[in-house]
Structures are given as C-alpha cells and as structure tokens.
C-alpha cells in the first residue's frame, strides 16, 4: 500500500503564502531540521556552509552557498552553530552589518561563560541586530511537527522591529513565541534548556532522605529486633511489608510538608506585622516546589495502594490465615465477632479510600491542561480546602490504623522505639493544629488584613502638613 507522506506533514501557520528568504548558517541536525520546517511553511531557505559542495543531506528545495554569498541573499541570518566557531564572523562584518542575526546556540553547562552567547555575538558584530530565539526547541521537535514536544520559543533582543520579525517567523512555523525582553534576558534563556528538573531537586532530596530513614527504622524494629531477641528470621519482609510501611509514611509526611511552608509564612507575617518583607530564601524555595512535593506524595500513596492490593496473595498471609484457622480448630476455640473492631476496620479502610480519592483529585488539578481550565478561586479551593481535607482524612486513616498500639507495651514498642506509623503523624498533626489556630476568627482576621496591605508598624513615616503642601493648623 502506498502512503502519501505529504498528508503526514503538519500544516504551518501561513504556509499558503510565500515568505522572504532566510539564511541559515550551519548544516547540522538543527539547521537542517529548521530549514526543512521553514521550507514547508513557505520560506525560501539558503544555507551558508564552509563546505557547500559537501552538504548532501540538506532538504530538497534549499540552496547551499558559502557563508558570505548566503548572507548576502537574506536580511535574516539564523546562526545554528556553536559559540566556539563565532570568531569567523569578524571576517563577515561588512556583510552582516545591519542584518538580523538570530542566535540559537546553547552551552554545555549553566553559566559556562561570563556573558550570554547572544551578547558575545553582539560584541563581535556591534552593528548587527542580534535576537536570541529557537534555543529551547530541539531538532526532534521540528521534525515531529512540534506536536510531541514543547512549542514554546523564548525570544529576546534589543531591537523591537528585529525581534518582531523573528516572532513572526516563530508563529509561521506553528510555534508559540514568548517575548522575554532585551538581550539582558539571553543568559537566562540560554540556561533554561540546560536545567534538569530544577523544581524537582529539593522534593527528590527530601523524598529520598525520608525513604532511607523510615526504611532503616522499620528494618531495625521489625527485622533486626526479632532476629536479635527471638532468633527469628523475618528478612522476607524486605520485599513487600516494609516498603508498604515506608510508602504511606513518607507520603503522609510529604503531604504535610506541602502545607507547612504556608503556615510558617503566616507566622512570619503575623510576627512582622507586614507582608512587605521578604521570606528567607529557603522558605521561598520550599514554597515554589510545593506542587512537586504533592505529586511525589501522590506517587507514594499510589504505590501504597498497589502494595496493599497484593497482600492477600502473599504466601506469608495465606500461611498465617490458614494457621490461625487450624489453631482454632485444634484448640476448639472460636473467637467471637467484635463490633468495635468491625467499626475500626471499616472506618480505617473508608478513610483511606476517601483520602486517596482526594489525593487523586489534587494531582489531576495540578495538570496544566486542567489548572488552565479553572479560575484562580476554583484552583485555590481545590488545592487549599480540599488539600487540607485530604490531610485530615489520611491522618485519621493512620490514627485509626494505630488504635491501641499507641499505648506503650513490649510487643509494639521494640527497644523502646514506637511503631513506625507514629513517626508519620508528627508533622501532619503539627500542621493541622496550627491550621486550626489560624482559622480562628481573631487570628484569621489579622492575617487577612496584613495580606490586604495593612501594616502594624509602617516603615515610611507620615509626612507633616508642610511636607504635604498643606498649611499647619
């Protein structure tokens, strides 16, 4: 069966009209992909290459010339080459003067040079109009029609007219231009694609640290203690039982850590009596990564659900259940049904299911496609009000699970260490108690006034009547 490849090419904005000629310096992967995309969208493309006779991989319909000849054919020159090769531009100064130079380069690491590549280019050719763009889009994104990758293109430059010309090209290619201002923003634009999950580092550090600590704690209380005290080998708990204790504990602590920085911020505002004072850097960073903390907490809660569902098929559980029944038969003992335990079991499961449901709702609302479909008040209601409801439900789930195990005895407290689930309740209970205090009318009213601009001790003293231009009374 013959496939018409032309039907598979994504349509470009304005592809039906013929655009001006654009010159591209560089015949590498990105230069070829950008040239192919521009040809599809109606542009005439001429490539500038140091070896024009050896460029056999260029898209059909594009010309390839030497750098000087190619630059003379267009008013916009896109530089798809590395900064290390910028020196030869000094030989083309007379040709590049007055032209729009679009720098698409990236570096190998963040802040590799004192100035941005675009600013360095502007210093080499001071009479050219340098614009930074296209460095956040990959060659794969251009080849795949920009449907499977980010469509955003950051654009910055000192000359407004030149920047608008580049923005028009970005739109014509079906991409989304984002004006970042002057070339002073070029360094930040160049650092952007080099960042590896910048907002996820702190959540992952916290998550990893808590996971290791809780795992070691459970290992001591459930495996090492039994082996040392009773010479019983419970090493098989490594696979399912201990992880199924670690996941919910870490998840609940992370969920509480999502709302703890807001509580700390409220305390600072109450103490200072103003909102016009910066929070500490660590608190700013903590508040900026709350979404990521919540998503990691949701992932751990989901793992807890999966591990709980496989419990009935475990060999150890089957052995324990059958041995329990056989022991009753041998001893001719029947344990009566206790309604209190029935209530406790059902309440524990019900709170867990409800908590996980609202957990999922919080995670779904965090998706950009969903959060963009609700207004600010709706988003705040879900993330704040329902978020605290989720924390209450999950904390209640853990409290009911503990039951009488909160009371000290040798069976539950191994080496005087409390059960692991007790550790998970410390931060959530602190957050919930403080939140209860802050929703009291007298406290809430003060915080609301501060956030509306009221200050207890304004820093700017009132001007006298004479300073205000009014006669003294």
Protein Blocks (a to p, Z undefined) as FASTA:
>chain_A
ZZdfklmpccdehklpccdddddedjbfklmmmmmmmmmnopacddddfblmlmmkbceh
iacddfklmmmmpcbdcdfbdfklmmmmmmmmmmmgopacddfbdcfbehkbfbdfklmm
mmmmmmbccddehklpcfklmmnoommbcfbdcdddfblklmmmmmmmmmmnopacddeb
jfklmmmmmmmmmpghkllmmmmmmmmmmmmmmmmmmmmmmmmmmmmmnopafklmmmmm
mmmmmmmmmmmmmmmmmmmmmmmmmmmmmmnopakbccdfklmmmmmmmmmmmmmmmmmm
mmmmmmmmmmmmpmklmmmmmmmmmmmmmnopacdddfklmmmmmmmmmmmmmmmmmmmm
mmmmmpmklmmmpcfklmmmmmmmmmmmmmmmmmmmmmmmnmmmlpgcfklmgghiacfk
lmmmmmmmmmmmmmmmmmpmklmmmmmmmmnopafbafbdcddfklnopacZZ
